[in-house]
Amino acid sequence: MTGTPAADEPAIDARRGNFRLKHVAEQNIERQASILDEMAAQPAVRTLKAWALAELAPAAGETAVDVGSGTGEDVVAFAERVRPDGRAVGVEPSPGLRDEAVRRAAGAPVEYVDGRAEGLPFDDESVDVLRCERVLQHVDNPAAAVREMARVLRPGGRIALIDTDWATAILHPADPDVLRRMVDYFLSGSANPFSGRQLRGLLADAGLEITGETAGTTIEPQEGARQGFVSMMQLSSAEAGVITPAEADAFAKGLAEAADRGAFHLSLTMYAVSAVKPRAV
Ligand SMILES: C[S@@+](CC[C@H](N)C(=O)[O-])C[C@H]1O[C@@H](n2cnc3c(N)ncnc32)[C@H](O)[C@@H]1O
């Protein structure tokens, strides 16, 4: 089949970097790992990961689960705290990312298992600690996924969710009309782009008691004007025909010129919420 993808269907190039399960067959694992590494290097992400670990406080002997574990860094952090008798498990539906996580774990006592947030491979009330970071935005039914997380948590078990809210993305400078079309196209490929603001409600609706919340904003360096998310969004919007080649060129040129004088801005806010499963009364 040839031609322009439908407006609500991301171009193949975008699908290669898209973490939605329905695109798993097209995913380019090298690119995905590099997107995750770039994000993990952001100070705001480091701060949120550390906040979640402190809130969860995994202890020796506990079972700690990371849902949508990607390249596995947070599972290794769990393993350091639950050993020698506990379990640190990453649930990850992408076989390529599971392989990459195993390679990176380099023999650490971790397990990576196939599974989805909506159907976790654990018995009722068998998990002490659970985290899920930047995953619910890719999940079609986040409420069902969080109810599933509540099912596997034991009474007194702790949970932390982290996610982006794409309404907080600010990009400057850009023609507002061109930017709106690009952003609308980008968001149409996302299952749940405003996940960040929903975390509290998802946890509360699943019967969990909120124990903390925080937020962190990533600010791209000036090099970000020419690469990564910005160039992916520009290329895929042009490939899909939602902006013309001339608009794509003007967009890229405007951002590059701004970066040359230190005037480029791209920021995005992520939210984190922790909760506990109430003990039976
Ligand atoms: C943006 S990455 C975040 C990875 C990791 N949590 C981190 O903080 O680096 C999203 C992850 O969610 C996974 N994922 C996508 N859909 C999922 C689902 N329905 N259930 C569980 N994981 C899913 C992807 O394969 C990917 O590893």
The ligand as an SDF file (V2000), in Angstrom:
LIG
                    3D

 27 29  0  0  0  0  0  0  0  0999 V2000
    8.1370    5.4980   27.4180 C   0  0  0  0  0  0  0  0  0  0  0  0
    8.5230    3.8420   27.7550 S   0  0  0  0  0  0  0  0  0  0  0  0
    8.9390    3.9260   29.4990 C   0  0  0  0  0  0  0  0  0  0  0  0
    9.8500    2.8140   29.9360 C   0  0  0  0  0  0  0  0  0  0  0  0
   10.2930    2.8420   31.4020 C   0  0  0  0  0  0  0  0  0  0  0  0
    9.1530    2.7540   32.2950 N   0  0  0  0  0  0  0  0  0  0  0  0
   11.1340    4.0520   31.7320 C   0  0  0  0  0  0  0  0  0  0  0  0
   10.7990    4.7750   32.6640 O   0  0  0  0  0  0  0  0  0  0  0  0
   12.1390    4.2670   31.0570 O   0  0  0  0  0  0  0  0  0  0  0  0
    6.9690    3.0060   27.7360 C   0  0  0  0  0  0  0  0  0  0  0  0
    7.0790    1.5020   27.9720 C   0  0  0  0  0  0  0  0  0  0  0  0
    5.7780    0.9410   28.1300 O   0  0  0  0  0  0  0  0  0  0  0  0
    5.7210   -0.2720   27.4090 C   0  0  0  0  0  0  0  0  0  0  0  0
    4.2960   -0.5460   27.1400 N   0  0  0  0  0  0  0  0  0  0  0  0
    3.5440   -0.1210   26.0870 C   0  0  0  0  0  0  0  0  0  0  0  0
    2.2880   -0.5740   26.2060 N   0  0  0  0  0  0  0  0  0  0  0  0
    2.2300   -1.3010   27.3570 C   0  0  0  0  0  0  0  0  0  0  0  0
    1.2080   -2.0340   28.0370 C   0  0  0  0  0  0  0  0  0  0  0  0
   -0.0320   -2.0970   27.5420 N   0  0  0  0  0  0  0  0  0  0  0  0
    1.5240   -2.6550   29.1870 N   0  0  0  0  0  0  0  0  0  0  0  0
    2.7800   -2.5780   29.7100 C   0  0  0  0  0  0  0  0  0  0  0  0
    3.7880   -1.9050   29.1040 N   0  0  0  0  0  0  0  0  0  0  0  0
    3.5210   -1.2630   27.9550 C   0  0  0  0  0  0  0  0  0  0  0  0
    6.5850   -0.0180   26.2010 C   0  0  0  0  0  0  0  0  0  0  0  0
    6.9740   -1.2060   25.5540 O   0  0  0  0  0  0  0  0  0  0  0  0
    7.7450    0.7480   26.8330 C   0  0  0  0  0  0  0  0  0  0  0  0
    8.7040   -0.0970   27.3760 O   0  0  0  0  0  0  0  0  0  0  0  0
  1  2  1  0
  2  3  1  0
  2 10  1  0
  3  4  1  0
  4  5  1  0
  5  6  1  0
  5  7  1  0
  7  8  2  0
  7  9  1  0
 10 11  1  0
 11 12  1  0
 11 26  1  0
 12 13  1  0
 13 14  1  0
 13 24  1  0
 14 15  1  0
 14 23  1  0
 15 16  2  0
 16 17  1  0
 17 18  1  0
 17 23  2  0
 18 19  1  0
 18 20  2  0
 20 21  1  0
 21 22  2  0
 22 23  1  0
 24 25  1  0
 24 26  1  0
 26 27  1  0
M  CHG  2   2   1   9  -1
M  END
$$$$
